[in-house]
Each structure stands twice: as C-alpha cells, then as structure tokens.
C-alpha cells in the first residue's frame, strides 16, 4: 500500500486547505471527499526519491576500452 497526499478544496478562497495522507492500494480509486470534514479533495503530486550518485561515474572515468 502506498501513501497518497490529498488536499482539501475550501469553499471560500480565504479559508485554509488541509493536507493529509491516506494509505491506499494503487488500484483503489482516488478519494473525492475528506473523511473528516466532507470537503472535496484533490490528490497532490509530491516529489519522489530519485537515484542519486556521488562521486565519479564509471562512464566518466578515463578507462581504456578493450580492443575488439
């Protein structure tokens, strides 16, 4: 099960929205309303973890190529 972040869509533009997380299966449909307040919600896309390497890559090193 994956955690999804939702944000409420307030009725008034001056009202603050609320963010919350829900654990759902990927096959589950997205929520339409906040379980606490009943306000409509939208799913928030947040950044995931990328593949980060530190230091020199094997591709950038000056390694002699073998002869074919």
C-alpha positions as CSV (number, residue, x, y, z in Angstrom):
1,X,0.0,0.0,0.0
2,X,1.3,3.4,-0.9
3,X,0.8,6.7,0.9
4,X,-1.1,9.3,-1.1
5,X,-1.3,13.0,-0.1
6,X,-4.6,14.8,-0.5
7,X,-5.5,18.5,-0.1
8,X,-9.0,19.8,0.6
9,X,-10.5,22.4,-1.7
10,X,-12.1,25.0,0.6
11,X,-15.4,26.6,-0.4
12,X,-14.1,30.1,0.5
13,X,-10.9,31.4,-1.2
14,X,-9.8,32.8,2.2
15,X,-10.2,29.5,4.0
16,X,-7.1,27.4,4.6
17,X,-6.9,24.0,2.9
18,X,-5.9,20.9,4.9
19,X,-3.3,18.3,3.7
20,X,-3.5,14.7,4.9
21,X,-2.1,11.3,3.9
22,X,-4.0,8.1,3.2
23,X,-2.6,4.7,2.6
24,X,-4.3,3.1,-0.5
25,X,-3.7,0.4,-3.0
26,X,-2.6,1.7,-6.4
27,X,-5.7,0.1,-7.8
28,X,-8.1,2.0,-5.5
29,X,-9.9,5.0,-6.9
30,X,-8.8,8.4,-5.6
31,X,-10.8,10.0,-2.8
32,X,-13.4,12.6,-3.7
33,X,-14.1,13.9,-0.2
34,X,-12.2,14.4,3.1
35,X,-13.2,11.7,5.6
36,X,-13.0,14.2,8.5
37,X,-14.7,17.3,7.0
38,X,-16.5,16.1,3.9
39,X,-15.0,18.8,1.8
40,X,-13.9,17.9,-1.8
41,X,-10.3,16.9,-2.2
42,X,-7.6,16.6,-4.8
43,X,-4.6,14.3,-4.9
44,X,-1.3,16.2,-4.5
45,X,1.7,15.1,-6.6
46,X,4.8,15.2,-4.4
47,X,8.4,14.6,-5.5
48,X,9.7,11.1,-5.2
49,X,13.1,9.8,-4.3
50,X,15.5,9.8,-7.3
51,X,18.6,7.8,-7.9
52,X,21.5,10.0,-6.7
53,X,25.1,9.0,-7.1
54,X,28.0,10.8,-5.5
55,X,31.5,11.0,-7.0
56,X,32.7,10.0,-10.4
57,X,30.7,7.6,-12.5
58,X,32.3,4.6,-14.2
59,X,31.2,6.2,-17.5
60,X,33.1,9.4,-16.9
61,X,36.4,7.8,-15.8
62,X,39.3,7.6,-18.3
63,X,39.3,3.8,-18.7
64,X,40.9,2.4,-21.8
65,X,38.5,0.5,-24.0
66,X,39.3,-3.1,-24.8
67,X,40.0,-3.9,-28.5
68,X,37.5,-5.9,-30.4
